[in-house]
């Protein structure tokens, strides 16, 4: 949004989610990045819970479950732990509000389509797809209007992007709405 010449308005980014109703998340893809995303979700504000896990591999799910218990005192009951290629469907159908998609990107289009059809909020790690077909499937699913999507964005803390913001400031742009670290 460029209001006036030389002024760039960036949205104010909150440090954490506002207090509100409990949001239940299900993690699909319990590897290292998925486990980290689940912990990040729990740390993002009050009233946030991870209540379901799904993965193709038992060892990944078991490791994630152990780390969540040890580091965040979160216990996921057996009935909310799903293994197999259809585990994403079971997580989506487990009563969650948000799905955390942290699987390899070649399976994401099917996962996003299912989450959108179920009217879930979606956090998806990047890369979002490896090919144009996947991008087009994601776009079509999201344009259908069923879900809400946020893609991982840790790069905003990347030194190169911070330097770009500094360059914009030296050119006279107001980037004070950003939350550069």
Backbone as a printed PyTorch tensor [residue, N CA C, xyz], in Angstrom:
tensor([[[  0.8570,  -1.1780,   0.0000],
         [  0.0000,   0.0000,   0.0000],
         [  0.8960,   1.2310,   0.0000]],

        [[  0.8480,   2.0020,  -1.0560],
         [  1.6640,   3.2060,  -1.1580],
         [  0.7210,   4.4010,  -1.1300]],

        [[  0.5920,   5.0440,   0.0500],
         [ -0.3630,   6.1190,   0.2430],
         [  0.0590,   7.3990,  -0.4530]],

        [[  1.2810,   7.8310,  -0.2060],
         [  1.8100,   9.0510,  -0.8100],
         [  3.1570,   8.7180,  -1.4290]],

        [[  3.5640,   9.5460,  -2.3620],
         [  4.8670,   9.3420,  -2.9670],
         [  5.9450,   9.3600,  -1.8780]],

        [[  6.7880,   8.3270,  -1.9000],
         [  7.8770,   8.2430,  -0.9420],
         [  7.4970,   7.6130,   0.3830]],

        [[  6.2300,   7.2020,   0.5460],
         [  5.8120,   6.5980,   1.8040],
         [  5.3090,   5.1810,   1.5340]],

        [[  5.9490,   4.2320,   2.1380],
         [  5.5630,   2.8300,   1.9990],
         [  5.0220,   2.3740,   3.3390]],

        [[  3.7610,   1.9850,   3.3730],
         [  3.1290,   1.5340,   4.6150],
         [  3.0990,   0.0200,   4.6410]],

        [[  3.7460,  -0.5420,   5.6260],
         [  3.7190,  -1.9780,   5.8310],
         [  2.7590,  -2.2750,   6.9760]],

        [[  2.0670,  -3.4010,   6.9260],
         [  1.1290,  -3.7030,   8.0070],
         [  1.8640,  -3.9130,   9.3200]],

        [[  1.2050,  -3.5530,  10.4120],
         [  1.7810,  -3.7860,  11.7280],
         [  1.6800,  -5.2750,  12.0130]],

        [[  2.8050,  -5.8650,  12.3410],
         [  2.8430,  -7.2790,  12.6650],
         [  2.8530,  -7.4480,  14.1750]],

        [[  1.9910,  -8.2990,  14.6650],
         [  1.8870,  -8.5270,  16.0960],
         [  3.0070,  -9.4520,  16.5660]],

        [[  3.4260,  -9.2770,  17.8190],
         [  4.4330, -10.1620,  18.3990],
         [  3.8560, -11.5340,  18.6990]],

        [[  2.5610, -11.5860,  18.9840],
         [  1.9010, -12.8470,  19.2440],
         [  0.4150, -12.7200,  18.9260]],

        [[ -0.2350, -13.8620,  18.8170],
         [ -1.6590, -13.8810,  18.5260],
         [ -2.4180, -13.2210,  19.6800]],

        [[ -3.4940, -12.5210,  19.3770],
         [ -4.2730, -11.9130,  20.4560],
         [ -5.0120, -12.9830,  21.2560]],

        [[ -5.3480, -12.6330,  22.4820],
         [ -6.1240, -13.5380,  23.3240],
         [ -7.4930, -13.7270,  22.6800]],

        [[ -7.9980, -14.9100,  22.7240],
         [ -9.2940, -15.1860,  22.1210],
         [ -9.6800, -16.6240,  22.3720]],

        [[-10.5600, -17.1220,  21.5260],
         [-11.0140, -18.5070,  21.7000],
         [ -9.8480, -19.4660,  21.4670]],

        [[ -9.9740, -20.6550,  22.0260],
         [ -8.9550, -21.6860,  21.8510],
         [ -8.9160, -22.1060,  20.3830]],

        [[ -7.7260, -22.1540,  19.8200],
         [ -7.5230, -22.6600,  18.4630],
         [ -6.7600, -23.9700,  18.5550]],

        [[ -7.3340, -25.0050,  17.9620],
         [ -6.7280, -26.3320,  17.9700],
         [ -6.0760, -26.5980,  16.6250]],

        [[ -4.8170, -27.0120,  16.6800],
         [ -4.0740, -27.2870,  15.4500],
         [ -3.7510, -28.7650,  15.3420]],

        [[ -3.6880, -29.2190,  14.0940],
         [ -3.2130, -30.5570,  13.7860],
         [ -1.9940, -30.4500,  12.9020]],

        [[ -0.9570, -31.1840,  13.2310],
         [  0.2970, -31.1720,  12.4710],
         [  0.3110, -32.3260,  11.4870]],

        [[  0.5540, -32.0040,  10.2330],
         [  0.6970, -33.0050,   9.1850],
         [  2.1390, -32.9220,   8.6890]],

        [[  2.9220, -33.9340,   9.0120],
         [  4.3530, -33.9440,   8.6990],
         [  5.1470, -33.6730,   9.9570]],

        [[  5.5450, -34.7260,  10.6620],
         [  6.1180, -34.6060,  11.9980],
         [  7.6380, -34.6470,  12.0420]],

        [[  8.3050, -34.3640,  10.9330],
         [  9.7640, -34.3070,  10.9280],
         [ 10.2600, -33.1010,  11.7030]],

        [[ 11.5240, -32.7750,  11.5120],
         [ 12.1270, -31.6680,  12.2520],
         [ 11.4400, -30.3380,  12.0490]],

        [[ 11.1620, -29.9700,  10.7880],
         [ 10.5080, -28.6860,  10.5390],
         [  9.0730, -28.6950,  11.0480]],

        [[  8.3920, -29.8250,  10.9050],
         [  7.0290, -29.9190,  11.4130],
         [  6.9780, -29.7940,  12.9250]],

        [[  7.8960, -30.4790,  13.5990],
         [  7.9550, -30.3850,  15.0580],
         [  8.2390, -28.9530,  15.4800]],

        [[  9.1680, -28.2990,  14.7770],
         [  9.4590, -26.8940,  15.0720],
         [  8.2570, -26.0070,  14.8270]],

        [[  7.5150, -26.2590,  13.7570],
         [  6.3180, -25.4660,  13.4600],
         [  5.2610, -25.6470,  14.5430]],

        [[  5.1260, -26.8660,  15.0500],
         [  4.1610, -27.1150,  16.1240],
         [  4.5500, -26.3400,  17.3810]],

        [[  5.8360, -26.3370,  17.7060],
         [  6.2840, -25.5900,  18.8820],
         [  6.1390, -24.0900,  18.6590]],

        [[  6.4380, -23.6200,  17.4520],
         [  6.2470, -22.2020,  17.1340],
         [  4.7800, -21.8150,  17.2790]],

        [[  3.8830, -22.6930,  16.8110],
         [  2.4540, -22.4290,  16.9460],
         [  2.0770, -22.2850,  18.4180]],

        [[  2.5370, -23.2060,  19.2480],
         [  2.2270, -23.1570,  20.6770],
         [  2.7660, -21.8890,  21.3380]],

        [[  3.8990, -21.4120,  20.8650],
         [  4.5360, -20.2300,  21.4450],
         [  3.9680, -18.9150,  20.9080]],

        [[  3.0990, -18.9880,  19.9130],
         [  2.6510, -17.7790,  19.2100],
         [  1.5950, -16.9810,  19.9560]],

        [[  1.0880, -17.4800,  21.0490],
         [  0.0950, -16.7200,  21.7930],
         [ -0.6840, -17.6010,  22.7400]],

        [[ -1.6310, -16.9910,  23.4490],
         [ -2.4480, -17.7630,  24.3890],
         [ -3.4980, -18.5960,  23.6530]],

        [[ -4.0090, -19.5950,  24.3360],
         [ -5.1330, -20.3980,  23.8500],
         [ -4.8590, -21.1350,  22.5430]],

        [[ -3.6160, -21.5370,  22.3360],
         [ -3.2470, -22.3000,  21.1470],
         [ -2.8390, -23.7040,  21.5730]],

        [[ -3.4160, -24.6970,  20.9020],
         [ -3.1510, -26.0860,  21.2570],
         [ -2.8220, -26.8940,  20.0120]],

        [[ -1.9080, -27.8380,  20.1520],
         [ -1.6820, -28.8500,  19.1230],
         [ -2.3470, -30.1100,  19.6630]],

        [[ -3.3270, -30.6370,  18.9080],
         [ -4.1420, -31.7370,  19.4260],
         [ -4.1080, -32.9940,  18.5610]],

        [[ -3.4870, -32.9260,  17.3780],
         [ -3.4450, -34.0920,  16.4930],
         [ -2.1520, -34.0830,  15.6880]],

        [[ -1.6530, -35.2860,  15.3900],
         [ -0.4270, -35.4460,  14.6120],
         [ -0.6560, -36.4820,  13.5200]],

        [[ -0.0670, -36.2410,  12.3560],
         [ -0.1360, -37.2090,  11.2780],
         [  1.1670, -37.2630,  10.5100]],

        [[  1.5870, -38.4670,  10.1640],
         [  2.7970, -38.6390,   9.3720],
         [  2.7420, -40.0120,   8.7020]],

        [[  3.5370, -40.1760,   7.6820],
         [  3.6540, -41.4660,   7.0120],
         [  4.5270, -42.4090,   7.8450]],

        [[  5.4470, -41.8520,   8.6040],
         [  6.4290, -42.6450,   9.3300],
         [  6.1830, -42.6120,  10.8360]],

        [[  6.0960, -43.7830,  11.4310],
         [  5.8580, -43.9040,  12.8770],
         [  6.9650, -43.2440,  13.6890]],

        [[  8.2390, -43.4230,  13.2800],
         [  9.3400, -42.8680,  14.0600],
         [  9.3110, -41.3480,  14.0970]],

        [[  8.8920, -40.7130,  13.0030],
         [  8.8010, -39.2430,  12.9820],
         [  7.7020, -38.7710,  13.9310]],

        [[  6.5550, -39.4460,  13.8890],
         [  5.4550, -39.0790,  14.7750],
         [  5.8530, -39.2870,  16.2300]],

        [[  6.4780, -40.4250,  16.5340],
         [  6.8870, -40.7050,  17.9070],
         [  7.8770, -39.6720,  18.4190]],

        [[  8.8330, -39.2900,  17.5850],
         [  9.8290, -38.2930,  17.9780],
         [  9.1620, -36.9410,  18.2390]],

        [[  8.2800, -36.5260,  17.3570],
         [  7.5720, -35.2530,  17.5260],
         [  6.7650, -35.2660,  18.8230]],

        [[  6.0580, -36.3340,  19.0300],
         [  5.2250, -36.4800,  20.2290],
         [  6.0780, -36.3700,  21.4920]],

        [[  7.2320, -37.0160,  21.4830],
         [  8.1470, -36.9840,  22.6330],
         [  8.6800, -35.5720,  22.8730]],

        [[  9.0580, -34.8890,  21.7960],
         [  9.5950, -33.5240,  21.9300],
         [  8.5190, -32.5670,  22.4320]],

        [[  7.2990, -32.6700,  21.9150],
         [  6.2120, -31.8050,  22.3910],
         [  5.9460, -32.0280,  23.8760]],

        [[  6.0000, -33.2810,  24.3180],
         [  5.7850, -33.5890,  25.7360],
         [  6.9170, -33.0170,  26.5850]],

        [[  8.1490, -33.2470,  26.1440],
         [  9.3170, -32.8280,  26.9220],
         [  9.4790, -31.3070,  26.9520]],

        [[  9.3340, -30.6520,  25.7930],
         [  9.6580, -29.2310,  25.7040],
         [  8.4710, -28.2870,  25.8870]],

        [[  7.2250, -28.7710,  25.6840],
         [  6.0560, -27.9000,  25.8180],
         [  4.9680, -28.5060,  26.7060]],

        [[  5.2650, -29.6430,  27.3260],
         [  4.3220, -30.3340,  28.1940],
         [  2.9670, -30.5660,  27.5120]],

        [[  3.0290, -30.9490,  26.2500],
         [  1.8340, -31.2210,  25.4640],
         [  1.7770, -32.7200,  25.1850]],

        [[  0.6810, -33.3270,  25.5980],
         [  0.4840, -34.7590,  25.3500],
         [ -0.5920, -34.9300,  24.2860]],

        [[ -0.2480, -35.6320,  23.2460],
         [ -1.2020, -35.9300,  22.1780],
         [ -1.7020, -37.3570,  22.4220]],

        [[ -3.0140, -37.5240,  22.6280],
         [ -3.5250, -38.8730,  22.8890],
         [ -3.3790, -39.7940,  21.6800]],

        [[ -3.2680, -41.0920,  21.9580],
         [ -3.1080, -42.0860,  20.8920],
         [ -4.1690, -41.9490,  19.8080]],

        [[ -5.4080, -41.6830,  20.2050],
         [ -6.4990, -41.6070,  19.2270],
         [ -6.3830, -40.4060,  18.2830]],

        [[ -5.4640, -39.4790,  18.5770],
         [ -5.2360, -38.3240,  17.7020],
         [ -3.8850, -38.3870,  17.0080]],

        [[ -3.2880, -39.5790,  16.9550],
         [ -2.0250, -39.7950,  16.2510],
         [ -2.2920, -40.7420,  15.0930]],

        [[ -1.9880, -40.2740,  13.8840],
         [ -2.3590, -41.0120,  12.6800],
         [ -1.1390, -41.2940,  11.8180]],

        [[ -1.0430, -42.5350,  11.3480],
         [  0.0820, -42.9650,  10.5200],
         [ -0.4510, -43.4220,   9.1690]],

        [[  0.2620, -43.0740,   8.1070],
         [ -0.0880, -43.5550,   6.7840],
         [ -0.2800, -42.4230,   5.7940]],

        [[ -0.4330, -42.8170,   4.5380],
         [ -0.5980, -41.8120,   3.4800],
         [ -1.9230, -41.0670,   3.5890]],

        [[ -2.8810, -41.6140,   4.3240],
         [ -4.1620, -40.9310,   4.5230],
         [ -4.2200, -40.2050,   5.8730]],

        [[ -3.0930, -40.1430,   6.5740],
         [ -3.0940, -39.5090,   7.9000],
         [ -3.5180, -38.0450,   7.8250]],

        [[ -3.2230, -37.3750,   6.7180],
         [ -3.6140, -35.9680,   6.5920],
         [ -5.1310, -35.8220,   6.6520]],

        [[ -5.8570, -36.7540,   6.0540],
         [ -7.3240, -36.6930,   6.0850],
         [ -7.8370, -36.8780,   7.5120]],

        [[ -7.2040, -37.7780,   8.2400],
         [ -7.6200, -38.0420,   9.6150],
         [ -7.3280, -36.8590,  10.5280]],

        [[ -6.1850, -36.1970,  10.3270],
         [ -5.8710, -35.0040,  11.1130],
         [ -6.8980, -33.9120,  10.8120]],

        [[ -7.1740, -33.6770,   9.5430],
         [ -8.1320, -32.6420,   9.1550],
         [ -9.5120, -32.9220,   9.7510]],

        [[ -9.8940, -34.1870,   9.8380],
         [-11.2110, -34.5760,  10.3580],
         [-11.2450, -34.7430,  11.8740]],

        [[-10.1640, -34.4060,  12.5690],
         [-10.0740, -34.6610,  14.0140],
         [-10.6110, -33.5300,  14.8820]],

        [[-11.2510, -32.5430,  14.2860],
         [-11.8020, -31.4400,  15.0660],
         [-10.8740, -30.2510,  15.2210]],

        [[ -9.8530, -30.1580,  14.3780],
         [ -8.9150, -29.0340,  14.4650],
         [ -9.4610, -27.8130,  13.7270]],

        [[ -8.9800, -26.6550,  14.1300],
         [ -9.3110, -25.3970,  13.4560],
         [ -8.2590, -25.0360,  12.4170]],

        [[ -7.0120, -25.4300,  12.7060],
         [ -5.8480, -25.0560,  11.9070],
         [ -5.0770, -26.3260,  11.5550]],

        [[ -4.6150, -26.4180,  10.3110],
         [ -3.7110, -27.5070,   9.9470],
         [ -2.3460, -26.9130,   9.6220]],

        [[ -1.3260, -27.5490,  10.1580],
         [  0.0570, -27.1500,   9.9090],
         [  0.6100, -28.1480,   8.9010]],

        [[  0.8190, -27.6950,   7.6680],
         [  1.2830, -28.5820,   6.5970],
         [  2.7970, -28.4770,   6.4760]],

        [[  3.4720, -29.5090,   6.9380],
         [  4.9340, -29.5050,   6.9790],
         [  5.5000, -30.7540,   6.3200]],

        [[  4.8350, -31.2320,   5.3110],
         [  5.2570, -32.4010,   4.5470],
         [  6.1210, -31.9550,   3.3740]],

        [[  6.7180, -32.8870,   2.6610],
         [  7.4090, -32.5050,   1.4300],
         [  6.4190, -31.8600,   0.4520]],

        [[  6.8690, -30.8850,  -0.3230],
         [  5.9490, -30.1040,  -1.1520],
         [  5.2340, -30.8750,  -2.2540]],

        [[  5.7150, -32.0310,  -2.6580],
         [  5.0380, -32.7370,  -3.7490],
         [  3.6790, -33.2860,  -3.3350]],

        [[  3.4060, -33.3900,  -2.0330],
         [  2.0880, -33.8500,  -1.5900],
         [  1.1840, -32.7130,  -1.1260]],

        [[  1.6830, -31.5080,  -1.0930],
         [  0.9240, -30.3790,  -0.5630],
         [ -0.3700, -30.0750,  -1.3070]],

        [[ -0.3930, -30.1270,  -2.6480],
         [ -1.6570, -29.7830,  -3.3110],
         [ -2.8440, -30.6060,  -2.7980]],

        [[ -2.6740, -31.9010,  -2.6340],
         [ -3.7700, -32.7420,  -2.1250],
         [ -4.1290, -32.3520,  -0.6970]],

        [[ -3.1300, -32.0370,   0.1120],
         [ -3.3830, -31.6600,   1.5030],
         [ -4.1040, -30.3240,   1.5800]],

        [[ -3.6750, -29.3620,   0.7670],
         [ -4.3330, -28.0540,   0.7580],
         [ -5.7670, -28.1890,   0.2670]],

        [[ -5.9810, -28.9510,  -0.7890],
         [ -7.3430, -29.1490,  -1.3010],
         [ -8.2550, -29.7200,  -0.2090]],

        [[ -7.7650, -30.7170,   0.5120],
         [ -8.5720, -31.3250,   1.5740],
         [ -8.8420, -30.3330,   2.7050]],

        [[ -7.8290, -29.5590,   3.0950],
         [ -8.0020, -28.5870,   4.1760],
         [ -8.9590, -27.4700,   3.7710]],

        [[ -8.8430, -27.0080,   2.5360],
         [ -9.7480, -25.9640,   2.0470],
         [-11.1770, -26.4930,   2.0010]],

        [[-11.3500, -27.6980,   1.4890],
         [-12.6870, -28.2870,   1.4280],
         [-13.3010, -28.4450,   2.8090]],

        [[-12.4640, -28.6380,   3.8180],
         [-12.9370, -28.7740,   5.1950],
         [-13.0350, -27.4310,   5.9120]],

        [[-12.7720, -26.3330,   5.1950],
         [-12.8710, -24.9770,   5.7420],
         [-11.8950, -24.7310,   6.8960]],

        [[-10.6860, -25.2630,   6.7870],
         [ -9.6710, -25.0990,   7.8310],
         [ -8.7460, -23.9370,   7.5030]],

        [[ -8.1850, -23.3660,   8.5440],
         [ -7.0950, -22.4180,   8.3760],
         [ -5.8440, -23.2510,   8.1410]],

        [[ -4.9240, -22.7210,   7.3380],
         [ -3.7640, -23.4990,   6.9130],
         [ -2.4870, -22.7000,   7.1220]],

        [[ -1.5200, -23.3320,   7.7690],
         [ -0.1490, -22.8330,   7.7540],
         [  0.6380, -23.8520,   6.9530]],

        [[  1.3690, -23.3710,   5.9610],
         [  2.1180, -24.2630,   5.0860],
         [  3.5700, -23.8170,   5.0450]],

        [[  4.4570, -24.7680,   5.2720],
         [  5.8750, -24.4630,   5.1230],
         [  6.2130, -24.3280,   3.6440]],

        [[  7.3180, -23.7140,   3.3840],
         [  7.7720, -23.6010,   2.0130],
         [  8.8430, -24.6270,   1.7490]],

        [[  9.1780, -24.9330,   0.5400],
         [  8.5300, -24.4110,  -0.6660],
         [  7.1180, -24.9680,  -0.7960]],

        [[  6.2410, -24.1810,  -1.4000],
         [  4.8510, -24.6030,  -1.4750],
         [  4.6290, -25.6600,  -2.5440]],

        [[  5.4880, -25.7080,  -3.5470],
         [  5.3810, -26.7260,  -4.5870],
         [  6.6910, -26.7850,  -5.3500]],

        [[  6.8940, -27.9160,  -6.0220],
         [  8.0860, -28.0810,  -6.8520],
         [  7.8120, -27.8120,  -8.3230]],

        [[  6.5510, -27.6310,  -8.6800],
         [  6.2610, -27.4810, -10.1060],
         [  5.0190, -26.6240, -10.3330]],

        [[  4.8200, -26.2260, -11.5680],
         [  3.7150, -25.3470, -11.9280],
         [  2.3650, -26.0030, -11.6940]],

        [[  2.2550, -27.3060, -11.9690],
         [  0.9930, -28.0010, -11.7250],
         [  0.5880, -27.8860, -10.2610]],

        [[  1.5380, -28.0680,  -9.3630],
         [  1.2530, -27.9430,  -7.9370],
         [  0.8120, -26.5460,  -7.5660]],

        [[  1.4840, -25.5380,  -8.1120],
         [  1.1060, -24.1400,  -7.8540],
         [ -0.3120, -23.8820,  -8.3480]],

        [[ -0.6240, -24.3530,  -9.5380],
         [ -1.9600, -24.1300, -10.0960],
         [ -3.0280, -24.8320,  -9.2610]],

        [[ -2.7440, -26.0440,  -8.7710],
         [ -3.6990, -26.7430,  -7.9030],
         [ -3.9020, -25.9860,  -6.5940]],

        [[ -2.8180, -25.4860,  -6.0140],
         [ -2.9340, -24.7030,  -4.7810],
         [ -3.7630, -23.4440,  -5.0190]],

        [[ -3.4710, -22.7520,  -6.0950],
         [ -4.1990, -21.5290,  -6.4100],
         [ -5.6870, -21.8140,  -6.6150]],

        [[ -6.0150, -22.8490,  -7.3640],
         [ -7.4230, -23.1930,  -7.6090],
         [ -8.1280, -23.5330,  -6.3020]],

        [[ -7.4620, -24.2920,  -5.4360],
         [ -8.0800, -24.6490,  -4.1560],
         [ -8.3440, -23.4130,  -3.3160]],

        [[ -7.3750, -22.5210,  -3.2400],
         [ -7.5330, -21.3260,  -2.4120],
         [ -8.5450, -20.3590,  -2.9980]],

        [[ -8.6310, -20.2900,  -4.3120],
         [ -9.6130, -19.4050,  -4.9390],
         [-11.0380, -19.9080,  -4.7520]],

        [[-11.1940, -21.1860,  -4.3990],
         [-12.5310, -21.7150,  -4.1650],
         [-13.1550, -21.1040,  -2.9120]],

        [[-12.3320, -20.4700,  -2.0680],
         [-12.8460, -19.7030,  -0.9400],
         [-13.0260, -20.4490,   0.3580]],

        [[-12.5910, -21.6930,   0.4430],
         [-12.8550, -22.4580,   1.6450],
         [-11.8790, -22.2620,   2.7770]],

        [[-10.6200, -22.0160,   2.5130],
         [ -9.6220, -21.9670,   3.5800],
         [ -8.8920, -20.6510,   3.6330]],

        [[ -8.0690, -20.5060,   4.6410],
         [ -7.2180, -19.3310,   4.8100],
         [ -5.7970, -19.8440,   4.9410]],

        [[ -4.8580, -19.2080,   4.2580],
         [ -3.5030, -19.7200,   4.1610],
         [ -2.4700, -18.7220,   4.6330]],

        [[ -1.4830, -19.2200,   5.3580],
         [ -0.2860, -18.4800,   5.7080],
         [  0.8900, -19.3860,   5.3780]],

        [[  1.8920, -18.8350,   4.7190],
         [  3.0800, -19.6130,   4.3480],
         [  4.2280, -19.1690,   5.2400]],

        [[  5.0870, -20.1300,   5.6210],
         [  6.2450, -19.8340,   6.4620],
         [  7.0210, -18.6340,   5.9450]],

        [[  7.5170, -17.8070,   6.8520],
         [  8.1340, -16.5470,   6.4380],
         [  9.3650, -16.1850,   7.2520]],

        [[ 10.1410, -17.1560,   7.6870],
         [ 11.2800, -16.8060,   8.5200],
         [ 12.2920, -15.9410,   7.7890]],

        [[ 12.2040, -15.8670,   6.4680],
         [ 13.1700, -15.0670,   5.7300],
         [ 13.0580, -13.5780,   6.0090]],

        [[ 11.9650, -13.1290,   6.6300],
         [ 11.8970, -11.6930,   6.9170],
         [ 12.9930, -11.3000,   7.8920]],

        [[ 13.5460, -12.2700,   8.6140],
         [ 14.6480, -12.0110,   9.5300],
         [ 16.0010, -12.1800,   8.8530]],

        [[ 15.9930, -12.5350,   7.5980],
         [ 17.2300, -12.7590,   6.8600],
         [ 17.9770, -11.4350,   6.6980]],

        [[ 19.3010, -11.4380,   6.9100],
         [ 20.0720, -10.1910,   6.8130],
         [ 19.9030,  -9.4590,   5.4810]],

        [[ 19.7740, -10.1970,   4.3860],
         [ 19.6170,  -9.5500,   3.0850],
         [ 18.3180,  -8.7550,   3.0210]],

        [[ 17.2330,  -9.3100,   3.5480],
         [ 15.9610,  -8.5890,   3.5390],
         [ 15.9820,  -7.4080,   4.4970]],

        [[ 16.6700,  -7.5580,   5.6100],
         [ 16.8050,  -6.4300,   6.5250],
         [ 17.6050,  -5.3020,   5.8610]],

        [[ 18.6330,  -5.6770,   5.1030],
         [ 19.4040,  -4.6650,   4.3800],
         [ 18.5390,  -3.9800,   3.3260]],

        [[ 17.6630,  -4.7470,   2.6760],
         [ 16.7660,  -4.1480,   1.6780],
         [ 15.8600,  -3.1190,   2.3370]],

        [[ 15.3570,  -3.4190,   3.5330],
         [ 14.5130,  -2.4550,   4.2500],
         [ 15.3070,  -1.1980,   4.5860]],

        [[ 16.5700,  -1.3690,   4.9620],
         [ 17.4170,  -0.2070,   5.2590],
         [ 17.6390,   0.6450,   4.0120]],

        [[ 17.8220,  -0.0090,   2.8610],
         [ 17.9760,   0.7360,   1.6030],
         [ 16.7110,   1.5270,   1.3080]],

        [[ 15.5480,   0.8940,   1.5000],
         [ 14.2850,   1.6070,   1.2850],
         [ 14.1890,   2.8230,   2.1930]],

        [[ 14.6360,   2.6790,   3.4410],
         [ 14.6240,   3.8140,   4.3570],
         [ 15.5350,   4.9280,   3.8600]],

        [[ 16.7290,   4.5820,   3.3680],
         [ 17.6480,   5.6150,   2.8840],
         [ 17.0990,   6.3070,   1.6480]],

        [[ 16.2240,   5.6240,   0.9140],
         [ 15.5850,   6.2370,  -0.2490],
         [ 14.3680,   7.0630,   0.1360]],

        [[ 14.0800,   7.1120,   1.4380],
         [ 12.9890,   7.9490,   1.9040],
         [ 11.6730,   7.2250,   2.1490]],

        [[ 11.6680,   5.9160,   2.0350],
         [ 10.4390,   5.1600,   2.3050],
         [ 10.3030,   4.9150,   3.8030]],

        [[  9.0920,   5.0170,   4.3050],
         [  8.8100,   4.7430,   5.7110],
         [  8.5120,   3.2520,   5.8500]],

        [[  9.3970,   2.5210,   6.4910],
         [  9.1890,   1.0930,   6.7040],
         [  9.0070,   0.8110,   8.2000]],

        [[  8.5560,   1.8070,   8.9430],
         [  8.4240,   1.6600,  10.3800],
         [  7.3700,   0.6490,  10.7870]],

        [[  6.4670,   0.2830,   9.8870],
         [  5.4550,  -0.7160,  10.2200],
         [  5.9920,  -2.1230,  10.1940]],

        [[  7.2260,  -2.3080,   9.7340],
         [  7.7880,  -3.6640,   9.6990],
         [  8.2700,  -4.0350,  11.0780]],

        [[  8.4670,  -5.3240,  11.2960],
         [  8.9740,  -5.7500,  12.6060],
         [ 10.3430,  -6.3820,  12.4400]],

        [[ 11.1950,  -5.6970,  11.7360],
         [ 12.5430,  -6.2160,  11.5490],
         [ 13.1950,  -6.4270,  12.8990]],

        [[ 13.8510,  -7.5740,  13.0280],
         [ 14.5050,  -7.9020,  14.3080],
         [ 15.7150,  -7.0140,  14.5250]]])
